[in-house]
């Protein structure tokens, strides 16, 4: 299969590509280490999976280029590009580092501009656009090799009283009654499936069944997925907001594929995330079950729009998500 047949930014699978979860020595023969800056000021890729890998990705360090610049480690992916959710999460962490702790994030809007190299660190430069009495605004540019790969705006707010309403959470089977990806992929000998079932930091349980290998018989633009981190996260709310941002990029475009009966493994399929938006309505722990209710209201001109709502298990709406992606489906 051609090298171009892969996802560019986000984390959905392309099981026909060879995996490269590289834990080998670097080309100079020296071993990979714990991620402290090398002599050239960069950082090694994350050599950990699951929750340890997630925490390593979220642990940005001050960059060498002055105040409000941070470096983030990358995590090797089977498709050879940085997972878009990682860029979102790290950009949010960088922005939050420059904001008073009493102002949690309430909105983030990002554009994916170029594919990122999953073997090199990312530099996040933050511009302090505004600090008002209640709101703070930040612009973040994620750069590799002098080129911007992601541009984001994030807004933070001191919580306050006001009118409240929300939609009801749909009635769906609980996560314990649904098979894990490991159970769904049992007996499938493929490195891509191995990554999805063993290396990811988030447990995904599709209510309607995943569209990895089969998009299902019903051509519906809707689906629901239970999600939670595979291990315990620190209590810091900012860590949970960043983990949710990362997780929101896994499946939000899948309703487009489900509507048109196209599984991720369709030969020649090309999908790339273009932009991504999140609005937080409250706080929630990303290491507890969240229901991500998704739909695609429209697709056309080789683009598809996916939207989603994150509910806690007791029905509180905590985040709304929207993403547009490029879709090239072979005829």
FISE-597943 format. One record per residue (C-alpha): residue in one letter; x, y, z. Coordinates in steps of 0.2 Angstrom, whole numbers. Example, Ala and Ser with C-alpha at 12.3 -4.5 7.8 and 13.67 -1.06 7.14 Angstrom:
REM residues 2
[node a [62 -22 39]] [node s [68 -5 36]] 
This chain:
REM residues 331
[node x [0 0 0]] [node x [7 17 -4]] [node x [15 27 10]] [node x [2 41 7]] [node x [-12 30 12]] [node x [-13 35 31]] [node x [-20 47 43]] [node x [-10 63 44]] [node x [-14 70 61]] [node x [-26 61 72]] [node x [-26 44 80]] [node x [-37 33 70]] [node x [-30 17 64]] [node x [-22 12 48]] [node x [-20 -6 51]] [node x [-11 -10 34]] [node x [4 1 38]] [node x [19 -7 47]] [node x [21 -2 65]] [node x [36 8 71]] [node x [34 9 90]] [node x [53 11 90]] [node x [62 7 106]] [node x [79 4 97]] [node x [95 14 100]] [node x [97 30 91]] [node x [107 30 75]] [node x [123 35 84]] [node x [122 19 95]] [node x [118 28 111]] [node x [103 22 121]] [node x [87 31 123]] [node x [85 39 140]] [node x [72 47 151]] [node x [68 62 141]] [node x [80 75 149]] [node x [86 87 136]] [node x [100 81 125]] [node x [116 91 121]] [node x [107 99 106]] [node x [92 105 117]] [node x [79 93 111]] [node x [71 78 119]] [node x [70 60 115]] [node x [53 52 110]] [node x [43 45 124]] [node x [48 27 127]] [node x [33 22 137]] [node x [15 16 134]] [node x [-2 18 143]] [node x [-4 30 157]] [node x [15 32 159]] [node x [17 37 141]] [node x [2 50 143]] [node x [10 58 158]] [node x [27 59 149]] [node x [18 68 134]] [node x [10 80 146]] [node x [26 84 155]] [node x [32 99 145]] [node x [49 107 150]] [node x [55 125 148]] [node x [62 128 131]] [node x [79 136 127]] [node x [71 151 118]] [node x [66 161 132]] [node x [50 164 143]] [node x [34 156 138]] [node x [42 143 126]] [node x [40 125 131]] [node x [46 108 124]] [node x [35 93 122]] [node x [41 75 119]] [node x [33 65 105]] [node x [26 47 106]] [node x [30 36 91]] [node x [15 31 81]] [node x [11 16 69]] [node x [7 29 55]] [node x [23 38 57]] [node x [15 55 61]] [node x [12 64 78]] [node x [-5 60 84]] [node x [-16 76 83]] [node x [-23 74 100]] [node x [-5 75 107]] [node x [-3 92 99]] [node x [-19 98 106]] [node x [-15 92 123]] [node x [2 99 124]] [node x [-3 116 117]] [node x [-16 117 131]] [node x [-3 112 144]] [node x [9 126 137]] [node x [-5 139 137]] [node x [-11 134 155]] [node x [7 136 161]] [node x [6 155 158]] [node x [-12 157 166]] [node x [-16 159 185]] [node x [-22 143 192]] [node x [-39 149 197]] [node x [-43 151 178]] [node x [-47 134 170]] [node x [-49 132 152]] [node x [-66 135 144]] [node x [-62 135 125]] [node x [-49 130 113]] [node x [-48 131 94]] [node x [-34 124 84]] [node x [-29 122 66]] [node x [-18 107 60]] [node x [-6 115 47]] [node x [7 101 43]] [node x [10 83 48]] [node x [22 82 63]] [node x [37 71 64]] [node x [34 58 78]] [node x [53 56 82]] [node x [56 74 86]] [node x [51 86 100]] [node x [39 100 97]] [node x [42 118 103]] [node x [26 127 109]] [node x [28 146 109]] [node x [14 155 119]] [node x [8 173 117]] [node x [-1 181 131]] [node x [-15 190 121]] [node x [-26 196 136]] [node x [-28 195 154]] [node x [-44 203 160]] [node x [-53 202 177]] [node x [-62 186 172]] [node x [-54 179 156]] [node x [-37 176 149]] [node x [-33 172 131]] [node x [-17 164 124]] [node x [-11 160 107]] [node x [0 144 105]] [node x [11 139 90]] [node x [18 122 89]] [node x [33 121 79]] [node x [46 108 72]] [node x [61 112 62]] [node x [56 130 61]] [node x [39 126 53]] [node x [22 128 62]] [node x [12 112 63]] [node x [-2 118 74]] [node x [-9 135 78]] [node x [-21 136 93]] [node x [-31 149 103]] [node x [-36 145 121]] [node x [-47 155 133]] [node x [-47 153 152]] [node x [-60 160 164]] [node x [-63 162 183]] [node x [-79 152 186]] [node x [-94 162 190]] [node x [-113 160 192]] [node x [-125 161 177]] [node x [-139 153 169]] [node x [-137 134 166]] [node x [-145 121 154]] [node x [-139 106 145]] [node x [-146 91 134]] [node x [-150 74 142]] [node x [-137 60 140]] [node x [-144 46 129]] [node x [-148 30 137]] [node x [-135 17 131]] [node x [-127 1 138]] [node x [-114 4 151]] [node x [-95 2 148]] [node x [-94 -14 158]] [node x [-106 -23 146]] [node x [-96 -18 131]] [node x [-81 -28 124]] [node x [-64 -20 125]] [node x [-53 -17 110]] [node x [-42 -31 115]] [node x [-57 -43 116]] [node x [-64 -36 99]] [node x [-47 -39 91]] [node x [-43 -55 99]] [node x [-34 -67 87]] [node x [-30 -53 75]] [node x [-11 -54 71]] [node x [-7 -37 66]] [node x [5 -24 73]] [node x [-8 -10 71]] [node x [-21 -19 81]] [node x [-7 -23 94]] [node x [-5 -4 96]] [node x [-23 -1 98]] [node x [-25 -14 111]] [node x [-9 -13 121]] [node x [-1 4 119]] [node x [-15 17 120]] [node x [-17 28 135]] [node x [-36 28 134]] [node x [-49 13 135]] [node x [-61 15 121]] [node x [-78 5 121]] [node x [-89 8 106]] [node x [-108 6 109]] [node x [-112 2 91]] [node x [-95 -7 87]] [node x [-79 1 80]] [node x [-77 5 62]] [node x [-59 -1 61]] [node x [-62 -16 51]] [node x [-80 -15 47]] [node x [-92 1 46]] [node x [-107 -9 50]] [node x [-123 -12 41]] [node x [-132 3 47]] [node x [-127 19 37]] [node x [-130 31 52]] [node x [-120 47 55]] [node x [-120 44 74]] [node x [-111 34 87]] [node x [-107 34 105]] [node x [-90 28 113]] [node x [-86 26 132]] [node x [-68 33 136]] [node x [-57 34 151]] [node x [-38 34 154]] [node x [-31 17 157]] [node x [-24 22 174]] [node x [-25 34 188]] [node x [-21 52 184]] [node x [-15 66 196]] [node x [-29 76 204]] [node x [-24 92 195]] [node x [-39 98 184]] [node x [-28 104 170]] [node x [-21 87 168]] [node x [-38 80 165]] [node x [-43 94 153]] [node x [-28 90 143]] [node x [-31 71 143]] [node x [-49 75 137]] [node x [-42 85 123]] [node x [-31 71 118]] [node x [-45 58 119]] [node x [-57 69 109]] [node x [-47 67 93]] [node x [-48 48 93]] [node x [-65 45 86]] [node x [-74 62 82]] [node x [-73 59 63]] [node x [-79 41 63]] [node x [-97 46 61]] [node x [-93 52 43]] [node x [-85 35 39]] [node x [-100 25 47]] [node x [-113 35 37]] [node x [-104 30 21]] [node x [-100 13 26]] [node x [-81 15 25]] [node x [-70 6 38]] [node x [-53 13 42]] [node x [-44 -1 33]] [node x [-52 3 16]] [node x [-37 3 4]] [node x [-32 20 -2]] [node x [-42 29 11]] [node x [-34 46 16]] [node x [-41 56 31]] [node x [-33 71 39]] [node x [-39 82 53]] [node x [-40 100 48]] [node x [-46 110 63]] [node x [-53 106 80]] [node x [-63 115 94]] [node x [-67 111 112]] [node x [-79 120 124]] [node x [-78 115 142]] [node x [-94 117 152]] [node x [-87 110 168]] [node x [-74 99 175]] [node x [-72 80 175]] [node x [-60 66 178]] [node x [-53 59 162]] [node x [-48 43 172]] [node x [-67 40 175]] [node x [-79 34 162]] [node x [-85 48 150]] [node x [-98 45 136]] [node x [-93 53 120]] [node x [-109 55 109]] [node x [-104 59 91]] [node x [-113 64 75]] [node x [-108 71 58]] [node x [-121 84 52]] [node x [-113 86 35]] [node x [-99 80 23]] [node x [-95 87 5]] [node x [-81 94 -5]] [node x [-69 80 2]] [node x [-72 86 19]] [node x [-83 80 34]] [node x [-88 88 50]] [node x [-89 78 66]] [node x [-96 84 82]] [node x [-97 77 100]] [node x [-102 79 118]] [node x [-94 72 133]] [node x [-105 67 147]] [node x [-100 60 164]] [node x [-108 44 170]] [node x [-121 53 180]] [node x [-126 63 165]] [node x [-117 80 167]] [node x [-112 88 150]] [node x [-93 93 153]] [node x [-87 96 135]] [node x [-93 99 117]] [node x [-81 95 102]] [node x [-81 99 84]] [node x [-68 94 71]] [node x [-67 95 52]] [node x [-57 83 42]] [node x [-52 79 24]] [node x [-58 63 17]] [node x [-52 55 1]] [node x [-61 39 -2]] [node x [-55 29 -17]] [node x [-69 24 -30]] 
